[in-house]
Amino acid sequence: MHRFYMFHPFNVFNVYFVATASMLLATKVEEQEVKLDELVKVSYCCTQGDSQLLTSDTYRAHSMELITIENILIQTLGFDVSVEHPHIFVVKCCELLRASKDLSQAAYCIATSSLYRTTMCLQYPPSIVACICINLARKSTRSDFPQKSGGKEWYCYVNDTLTSQQLEALSDEFMPLINKSSSGLEESSLTVRGRKIERLVACLIDRNEILCPGA
């Protein structure tokens, strides 16, 4: 959806239809069969509150709309539906450097939030996003990695082109995006350098605990 709305306006393509069409496409890509009938009913229930009110005419109209948007979605993506997420880099780095469970879980949950709270997945490679997430997790948990042989910084194991200055600058860029989209969080506690971000990470973990099983 991030990539789709980089090219199409929200006022032309209804976000609920696009979300449902994205789900339909994802089930095909991941070979997790979900019937169109089920998606139409769930979509209607989410927007109207009761799928029992779905008439046959409305059902046909919704079905055709979803199929049409799915085709537009595929064309917009240029048939490139493979997406590399930062999570794999987070997990590999934390395993390689023997990170604590708290640090690993915090980094994983921040990576999850980065996908739907920001557009950084469109701006930077997943390895860079992973470094940002791990860096914020280090600050929030006040922990670090054991020094590896060779004297390399931890982020060099994820992306060897990244510098310390770039990492801090990108971390500072990331936080306001999270702050802006995190309703109910105290802004005073959501900054990076020299100030606390523990409350933010704790909140993200609470909101994403289902997506972070044993990270």
N, C-alpha and C positions, 0 to 999 in steps of 0.2 A: 504493500500500500504506500509506503514511503516513496518508492520509485514511481509509482503510478501518479501520485499527486504532485510530483515534480514537473509533470507535463500537462496535467489536466486540472481545471479549477474545481473547487468543492461545490460551487453553486450549479455546476452542470451535472456532476456525477454524485448521486446521493451516497453518503459515506456508509450507510447501512447496507445498501446493495453491493457496494464495492467490497466491503468487509466480508459479506457472505460469498460473493464471487471469488474472493481471495481464498476463503476457506475451501470452496469447491475445487479450485485449482490445486490447492495444497494437498487435498486428499488424493488427487490423481498423481501428483508428483511423488508423494510418499507412499503411494500404493496402499492407502488406508481407506478402503471403500466406505463412502457415506452416500446414501441415496439423495438425489436432488429433492425428492419429496420431503425428506426429513429436514433438510436445510431450509426449504421454503417455509415449513411450519414453524421451525425455531426462529427464523428471521421475523416472521409475521408476529409471533408471540412477543419477541423482544421489542418490536416497534409499536404494536397495538395492544399488547397485554393479554390476549386470549386467542389461541389458535383455533378455538372452536367457532369463532366468528368468520373464519376464512371460507369464502364462497368459492365455487368452482371457477367462476369468471376471474376472481381476484387471484386464485391459485395459478391459473394459466398465464395471467398477465405477469405475476411475479416470476414464474418459471422462465418465461421468454426474456424478461428483463435481466435475470441472472445469467442466462446463457449468452445474451448479447454483451453484457459487461465482461463476462469471462473472456470472450473472444477479443474484445478491445484491450483487456488487461494483458493477454498473451502478446498481442501485437505491440503494445506499448513497451513491454519488457524485452521485445525482440526475441521471443522464444527462449530467453536466458532465464531459467527459473532456478538455477543453482545459486544458493546463497551461503556464504561462509560467515559464520558468526564469531564474535570474539571469545565465546565461552571455551572453545577448544584450546585457545592460546592461554586463557586463564588457568584452566585445569592442568595443562602440561607444565606451565611455569611453576605453579604451586607444588606440583608433584616433584618436579626436578629439584627445586630448591627447598623442599621439605618445609613448606609453610605450615603455620598452625591452622587448626580447624576453623578458628574464628576469622582469621585473615582470608582463608580460602572461601568460606561461605559469604563473607562480606563482598569480596571481589566478584564472585559469581552473581550475586544478587544485583550489584551495581551494573554489571554487564547486561543483565536482563532488563533492568530499568532503562538503560541507555538506548535500547532498541525502540521502545515505544514512548519514551519521554523526550527524546532528542532526535536530531537528524544527523548525528555524528557518524552513523553507519553509512551515510551517503557521502560524507566529507572526507573520511579517513579510512585507511585499510583496517581490517579487523584486528590485526596485530597491534596497531597503534591504540585503538580503542581499548584493547585488553590491558595495555600498559597503563593507561589512564585509570582504569577501574582498579587495578592492583595497587597503583600509587595511592588512590583515595582510601582503599581498604587498609593499607599500611598505616596511614595517618589516623584513621578512625579507631583501629584496634591497638595502636601504639606498639606495633610489633614489626619485625623486619626479618629478612632471610639471613641464614648463616652465610658468611663470606665463602664463596666458592674459590677453588684453586685457580690461579691465573689472574686474580684481581679484577675480573670483569664485573661491571655493575649488573644488577639483576635484570634490568630491562634489556640489556644486550642479548640475553638469551631468547628474548621474544622478537625483538627487532633491532638488529645491529646498526641501523642507521640513525636511531633515535639518540638525542643528546639529553643531558640533564636539564638544560635550559628549555628545550622544546617540551619535555615532559611536564615541567612545572607550568609552562605557559598554557598548554593544552588542558591541564587539570583545572587551572583557573577559568578557562573558557567553558569547560564542562559544567562546573558547579552552578553558574547562574541559570543555565538551561534546566537543570534539575530543580533549582529553587523555584523558578517561574511556574513549573508544572506540578509542583508538590503542594497542593492545597492542604491547609491545616498544619503545616510545619512552621516552626518559628524561624523567621528569616535570620535572626541574630545568631543562630547556631549552625547556619548552613554555608560557611565559608571555609576556605582551604588553609591558607598560610597563617600559622600562628594562632588559629582559633579552632574551636571544636566542630567536628562534623559527625561525632558519634551518634547524635540523635537522628540525623538524616539516615545514616546507614541502618540503624536499628529499625527505623520506620520502613525503609525499603525491604529489609529482611522480613518484617512482619507482613508486608503487602505481597511479597513474592515467595513466601515460604513454600507454597505448593510447587513453585517452579525451581526451587533450590533443594532438592532432596539429598541430604547428606553431603552437600558440597564442602 
